Amino acid sequence: MSLRIGMRIPPKIGSQGLDAVAAWAQSVGLGALDLPSVDDQARAVLDRHGLVLGTVDAPGLGDLLSRDPARRDRGAAALRARIDAAAAAGGKTLFACFVPGERDMGRREGFELWSEVFPPLVEYAEGHGVSFAVEGWPGGAPVYPTVGYTPEIFRAMFRRCPSPALGLCYDPSHLVRLGIDHIRFLDEFAGRIRHCHGKDTELLPEGQYLYGWLPAILDRTPGFSEGPWRYCIPGDGTVNWARVAYRLQQAGYAGPISIELEDARYWGSLELEQQGITKAMGHLKTHAL
């Protein structure tokens, strides 16, 4: 069984409007779109072009993970509303990245706050047939405040909240840049994978010598890079997508691999974004699926 290839919509492509995006996606052979939000009209556009819905973005997470109780209430209300809307439109998966509202919040404090406020929302989502796909982007330097991007924290999250509605968005690019074995991670958490991003990381030996695993301080680095590494399209990095696809299939994963275009070579114009998406799709279809 082959896996469907989709995309998370880049800005220049997205500026054309959803109908044009869906028409182009269908014309080049994509089968799914991740959306920032969804309603019946958006779902009708996807259906008209024969595309399936990937993830829908979860809003309000910065508010939800705030020290301010009023902000937490606003974040929880926004998230419940998005769960309601996704369920009404047939959506099954919300994409989430737990970046606290206060960027100076350490990961331990963030995890304790997450443990208090998020499990009831997972229960609410489960009651509506919706799951979360949590991505392990570390967040910005120098604090890297995101709650949940290492196996240590994900294990603790699943102990605290064992509901099957709490799952992961498997994005090996973040694991590679952090030095985490992305295949072992997939083996350990295979039963929790609810979505997958098609994005890669190239390790840059000269940058690793100059900066170690830390961001460059004085040198200017290219886009989507901190110096020791750069995000790139599948095929230009270190991820073996054939191994990834095999393990996803063995785990029974039936969702799409959604290309997330964060590669400076294919950024800045509509033509470059389209070129990056089609090249990534070609690699995934040829080498992984």
FENLINTA-V354551 format. One record per pair of residues at least 4 apart in sequence whose ideal C-beta (glycine too) atoms are under 6 Angstrom apart, sorted by the first residue. I is the first residue (numbers start at 1). GAP is how many residues later the second one is. D is the distance in Angstrom with one decimal. If there is no record, write none. Layout:
# FENLINTA-V354551
((I;GAP;D) (I;GAP;D))
This chain:
# FENLINTA-V354551
((2;287;4.7) (3;254;5.6) (3;286;5.3) (4;27;4.0) (4;28;5.3) (4;252;4.3) (5;25;5.8) (5;252;5.7) (5;276;5.3) (5;279;5.4) (6;24;5.7) (6;26;2.9) (6;27;5.8) (6;48;5.0) (6;250;3.8) (6;252;4.3) (7;23;5.8) (7;251;5.7) (7;252;4.4) (7;270;5.7) (8;26;4.4) (8;250;5.2) (8;252;4.6) (9;4;5.8) (9;5;4.2) (9;12;5.8) (10;251;4.6) (10;263;4.5) (12;258;4.3) (12;261;4.9) (13;8;5.8) (13;260;5.1) (16;4;3.9) (16;5;5.9) (18;27;5.1) (19;26;5.4) (22;23;5.2) (22;27;4.1) (22;29;5.7) (23;26;5.9) (25;5;4.0) (26;23;4.4) (26;24;5.9) (28;250;5.6) (32;19;5.9) (32;20;4.6) (32;22;4.6) (32;224;3.9) (33;18;5.5) (34;20;4.0) (34;21;4.6) (34;224;5.0) (35;21;5.5) (36;21;4.7) (38;4;4.9) (38;18;4.8) (38;48;5.8) (38;51;4.6) (38;53;5.3) (39;50;5.8) (40;49;5.8) (43;46;4.6) (46;5;4.4) (46;7;5.8) (53;38;5.6) (54;202;5.2) (54;204;5.0) (55;38;4.8) (55;40;3.9) (55;78;5.7) (55;140;5.3) (56;30;4.8) (56;35;4.9) (56;38;5.6) (57;38;5.3) (58;21;6.0) (58;36;4.2) (58;38;4.2) (59;19;4.8) (59;23;5.5) (60;4;5.6) (60;15;3.7) (60;18;3.3) (60;19;5.1) (61;37;5.9) (62;37;6.0) (62;39;4.1) (63;8;4.3) (63;11;4.9) (63;12;3.1) (63;38;5.7) (64;8;5.7) (64;11;3.2) (64;12;5.8) (64;53;5.8) (65;35;4.2) (65;36;6.0) (65;48;5.6) (66;5;3.9) (66;6;5.7) (66;35;3.5) (67;35;5.9) (71;30;5.9) (72;45;5.9) (79;42;5.7) (83;42;5.1) (83;45;5.5) (83;47;5.3) (86;5;3.4) (86;44;5.6) (87;41;4.1) (87;42;6.0) (87;43;5.5) (93;38;5.3) (93;40;5.1) (93;101;5.2) (93;102;5.6) (94;38;5.3) (95;38;5.4) (96;36;5.0) (96;38;5.0) (97;38;4.8) (97;40;5.3) (98;48;5.8) (98;49;4.0) (98;50;5.3) (99;40;5.2) (99;47;5.2) (100;5;4.2) (100;10;5.0) (100;45;5.4) (103;42;5.5) (105;4;5.2) (105;5;5.0) (105;40;5.5) (110;37;4.1) (111;36;5.4) (114;4;5.0) (114;33;4.8) (115;45;5.0) (119;42;4.4) (122;39;5.4) (122;41;4.9) (122;43;5.1) (122;44;4.9) (125;5;4.3) (125;40;4.9) (126;37;5.4) (126;39;3.7) (131;34;4.7) (131;36;5.1) (131;63;4.9) (132;34;5.6) (133;34;5.5) (133;36;3.9) (133;61;4.1) (133;62;3.8) (134;14;5.6) (134;34;5.4) (135;34;4.1) (135;36;5.5) (136;13;3.4) (136;38;5.0) (137;9;5.9) (137;37;5.5) (138;6;4.2) (138;8;5.4) (138;11;4.9) (139;5;5.0) (139;6;4.7) (139;7;3.9) (141;74;4.7) (148;5;5.1) (148;6;6.0) (148;9;5.9) (151;4;6.0) (161;5;5.0) (167;25;4.8) (167;27;3.3) (168;21;5.7) (168;24;4.9) (168;25;5.6) (169;26;4.3) (170;23;4.9) (170;26;4.6) (171;26;4.0) (171;28;5.9) (172;4;5.9) (172;10;3.9) (172;67;4.7) (173;26;4.2) (173;27;5.5) (173;28;4.4) (173;58;5.5) (175;5;4.2) (175;7;4.1) (175;10;5.6) (176;6;5.8) (176;25;4.0) (176;62;5.7) (177;24;5.0) (177;52;4.5) (180;5;6.0) (183;60;6.0) (186;4;6.0) (186;61;5.0) (190;61;3.7) (193;60;5.4) (195;60;5.6) (196;61;4.8) (197;61;5.7) (197;63;4.4) (198;36;5.2) (198;59;4.6) (198;61;4.2) (198;82;5.9) (198;86;5.7) (199;61;4.5) (200;32;5.1) (200;34;4.8) (200;37;3.0) (200;39;4.9) (201;28;5.3) (201;30;5.8) (201;36;4.8) (202;28;5.3) (202;30;5.0) (202;34;5.9) (202;35;4.6) (203;26;5.3) (204;24;5.9) (204;25;5.9) (207;4;5.7) (207;20;4.3) (207;21;4.3) (208;20;4.5) (211;5;5.1) (211;16;4.5) (211;17;5.3) (213;15;5.8) (215;11;3.9) (215;12;5.9) (216;5;5.2) (216;11;3.6) (221;4;4.8) (221;6;4.7) (222;42;4.9) (223;41;3.6) (224;6;5.9) (224;7;4.1) (224;38;4.7) (224;40;5.3) (225;5;3.7) (231;31;4.4) (232;4;4.1) (232;5;4.9) (232;31;4.7) (233;30;4.9) (233;43;5.5) (233;46;5.9) (233;47;4.1) (234;7;5.6) (234;46;5.1) (234;49;4.9) (234;50;5.5) (235;48;3.4) (241;4;5.9) (241;43;6.0) (241;46;5.5) (241;47;3.4) (242;45;5.7) (242;46;5.4) (245;43;4.1) (245;44;5.5) (248;5;4.1) (259;18;5.7) (259;21;4.6) (261;15;5.0) (263;13;5.7) (266;6;4.8) (266;9;5.8) (266;10;2.6) (268;4;5.8) (282;4;5.9) (283;4;5.5) (284;4;4.8) (284;5;6.0) (285;4;5.5))
